[in-house]
Amino acid sequence: MLARLSLYGHGAARLHDEVLAVVAEWDPADPSRRLRKLSEEKSRQALEDLELSLQQRLEAPEAITASLKGHLAADVEQLCEALDRVVEQRREDAAGKLGKRAEEEAARFARVLEEQRQRILSSRNRVKDNPDQLLLELGDIADAEELKAVRRQVSDNWRYWEQCLQAIDTDLEREPERIGRTFALQTYRVEPAGAIYLWPLGV
């Protein structure tokens, strides 16, 4: 049995989407037709066999197909509980990975801002410790008006640096929470995706 699991976050943004498979077998000699969920390894092998059968376009005999269709509703009902367990496990796993990704994104964002802060502080301190350093770097200044323009530019740069530092402080305070909210699981949806029988060849 196949189902699609979709996880949604803030603003109904889709965070995760995957197709789940619950693979089971039954004993033809069992009159109750009780389905037994396969182990992970056997499920993997069965899905590989199914994929190969689909590629080769193999089909069960019509009589077998008709019989299986008659059992479909009851078989799906038997597997619903197992599917619920798979959904819960995958939902928890995905939520954990999303939480880890949120932490990594927040740390990366903070690291970039800290690097920007250090560059700004370095430039600001250089000017603060030696206000005429910029004038020396510019070389000969032609007249007093040009000197005033340069000093005005230094003052403008200083105000700009202060604004940037304030913005960085604000972002460092707010953005990690926003990033965490972006990756936080809010709700999920499970949609039926079909049921497929794998019938042995020659039977």
C-alpha positions as semicolon CSV with decimal commas, in nm:
position;residue;x (nm);y (nm);z (nm)
1;M;0,000;0,000;0,000
2;L;0,130;0,345;-0,094
3;A;0,057;0,684;0,060
4;R;0,197;1,034;0,022
5;L;0,310;1,217;0,334
6;S;0,332;1,597;0,313
7;L;0,459;1,817;0,596
8;Y;0,370;2,186;0,616
9;G;0,518;2,475;0,808
10;H;0,445;2,842;0,866
11;G;0,211;2,991;0,608
12;A;0,122;2,645;0,473
13;A;0,469;2,618;0,314
14;R;0,545;2,261;0,212
15;L;0,854;2,145;0,398
16;H;0,869;1,778;0,312
17;D;0,704;1,536;0,072
18;E;0,757;1,163;0,029
19;V;0,580;0,845;-0,076
20;L;0,549;0,581;0,195
21;A;0,511;0,210;0,134
22;V;0,370;-0,056;0,364
23;V;0,456;-0,400;0,229
24;A;0,282;-0,711;0,358
25;E;0,229;-1,075;0,268
26;W;-0,032;-1,336;0,347
27;D;-0,047;-1,713;0,364
28;P;-0,283;-1,845;0,093
29;A;-0,369;-2,131;0,328
30;D;-0,491;-1,890;0,596
31;P;-0,871;-1,865;0,570
32;S;-0,865;-1,534;0,761
33;R;-0,619;-1,385;0,509
34;R;-0,424;-1,209;0,781
35;L;-0,162;-0,975;0,637
36;R;0,186;-0,969;0,790
37;K;0,395;-0,656;0,749
38;L;0,738;-0,741;0,609
39;S;1,067;-0,642;0,766
40;E;1,258;-0,347;0,625
41;E;1,494;-0,574;0,430
42;K;1,214;-0,788;0,285
43;S;1,014;-0,475;0,203
44;R;1,311;-0,333;0,014
45;Q;1,347;-0,653;-0,186
46;A;0,974;-0,663;-0,263
47;L;0,982;-0,304;-0,388
48;E;1,278;-0,383;-0,611
49;D;1,088;-0,681;-0,753
50;L;0,786;-0,457;-0,806
51;E;0,990;-0,198;-0,991
52;L;1,133;-0,468;-1,217
53;S;0,786;-0,607;-1,284
54;L;0,658;-0,262;-1,378
55;Q;0,951;-0,205;-1,612
56;Q;0,878;-0,538;-1,783
57;R;0,502;-0,463;-1,781
58;L;0,419;-0,798;-1,627
59;E;0,054;-0,863;-1,541
60;A;-0,118;-1,128;-1,333
61;P;-0,379;-1,352;-1,501
62;E;-0,725;-1,196;-1,527
63;A;-0,880;-1,442;-1,282
64;I;-0,615;-1,362;-1,021
65;T;-0,654;-0,990;-1,082
66;A;-1,030;-1,010;-1,033
67;S;-0,986;-1,207;-0,710
68;L;-0,733;-0,961;-0,571
69;K;-0,960;-0,668;-0,649
70;G;-1,229;-0,835;-0,441
71;H;-0,996;-0,838;-0,139
72;L;-0,857;-0,487;-0,192
73;A;-1,078;-0,293;0,050
74;A;-1,028;-0,543;0,334
75;D;-0,654;-0,562;0,272
76;V;-0,620;-0,183;0,282
77;E;-0,817;-0,170;0,605
78;Q;-0,584;-0,425;0,762
79;L;-0,279;-0,217;0,672
80;C;-0,411;0,118;0,794
81;E;-0,275;0,073;1,145
82;A;0,069;-0,021;1,015
83;L;0,061;0,281;0,784
84;D;-0,024;0,508;1,078
85;R;0,286;0,384;1,259
86;V;0,504;0,445;0,954
87;V;0,358;0,793;0,913
88;E;0,430;0,881;1,276
89;Q;0,787;0,754;1,255
90;R;0,861;0,935;0,930
91;R;0,694;1,251;1,055
92;E;0,912;1,251;1,367
93;D;1,225;1,178;1,164
94;A;1,150;1,456;0,917
95;A;1,067;1,702;1,196
96;G;1,400;1,624;1,361
97;K;1,590;1,681;1,036
98;L;1,404;2,006;0,976
99;G;1,492;2,122;1,326
100;K;1,858;2,042;1,267
101;R;1,851;2,226;0,937
102;A;1,696;2,530;1,107
103;E;1,982;2,531;1,360
104;E;2,241;2,505;1,082
105;E;2,079;2,785;0,881
106;A;2,057;3,010;1,187
107;A;2,422;2,942;1,274
108;R;2,530;3,012;0,915
109;F;2,331;3,336;0,912
110;A;2,480;3,448;1,243
111;R;2,830;3,365;1,119
112;V;2,785;3,584;0,810
113;L;2,658;3,874;1,020
114;E;2,945;3,840;1,266
115;E;3,192;3,853;0,978
116;Q;3,023;4,169;0,851
117;R;3,037;4,319;1,200
118;Q;3,409;4,250;1,230
119;R;3,482;4,412;0,893
120;I;3,282;4,722;0,989
121;L;3,446;4,744;1,331
122;S;3,787;4,709;1,173
123;S;3,719;4,995;0,931
124;R;3,563;5,212;1,198
125;N;3,843;5,156;1,447
126;R;4,103;5,232;1,182
127;V;3,946;5,572;1,124
128;K;3,880;5,628;1,495
129;D;4,240;5,557;1,596
130;N;4,383;5,770;1,314
131;P;4,124;6,011;1,169
132;D;4,368;6,144;0,911
133;Q;4,462;5,797;0,783
134;L;4,208;5,822;0,502
135;L;4,348;6,158;0,402
136;L;4,696;6,009;0,383
137;E;4,570;5,720;0,173
138;L;4,406;5,958;-0,071
139;G;4,732;6,140;-0,128
140;D;4,758;6,510;-0,212
141;I;4,433;6,702;-0,172
142;A;4,408;6,999;-0,401
143;D;4,228;7,255;-0,187
144;A;4,025;7,321;0,125
145;E;3,695;7,237;-0,044
146;E;3,821;6,895;-0,141
147;L;3,945;6,844;0,215
148;K;3,598;6,932;0,350
149;A;3,438;6,687;0,105
150;V;3,671;6,411;0,219
151;R;3,603;6,479;0,586
152;R;3,231;6,483;0,511
153;Q;3,265;6,146;0,343
154;V;3,442;6,010;0,649
155;S;3,157;6,137;0,868
156;D;2,899;5,981;0,636
157;N;3,086;5,654;0,645
158;W;3,088;5,665;1,024
159;R;2,710;5,711;1,040
160;Y;2,663;5,433;0,785
161;W;2,876;5,196;0,991
162;E;2,674;5,274;1,303
163;Q;2,349;5,205;1,118
164;C;2,487;4,875;0,986
165;L;2,599;4,767;1,333
166;Q;2,255;4,843;1,475
167;A;2,089;4,649;1,191
168;I;2,321;4,354;1,254
169;D;2,233;4,352;1,624
170;T;1,863;4,356;1,537
171;D;1,900;4,074;1,285
172;L;2,101;3,862;1,527
173;E;1,822;3,900;1,780
174;R;1,528;3,833;1,548
175;E;1,640;3,621;1,254
176;P;1,732;3,295;1,433
177;E;1,378;3,277;1,570
178;R;1,232;3,354;1,227
179;I;1,446;3,086;1,066
180;G;1,337;2,836;1,332
181;R;0,974;2,926;1,265
182;T;1,026;2,876;0,892
183;F;1,133;2,513;0,942
184;A;0,895;2,432;1,228
185;L;0,638;2,164;1,148
186;Q;0,282;2,294;1,182
187;T;0,069;2,021;1,029
188;Y;0,083;1,724;0,794
189;R;-0,137;1,541;0,547
190;V;-0,149;1,179;0,435
191;E;-0,306;1,098;0,099
192;P;-0,369;0,751;-0,046
193;A;-0,141;0,683;-0,341
194;G;-0,257;0,335;-0,439
195;A;-0,226;-0,034;-0,365
196;I;-0,029;-0,281;-0,573
197;Y;-0,022;-0,661;-0,556
198;L;0,295;-0,846;-0,650
199;W;0,198;-1,193;-0,773
200;P;0,458;-1,468;-0,829
201;L;0,522;-1,577;-1,186
202;G;0,377;-1,909;-1,293
203;V;0,125;-1,929;-1,010
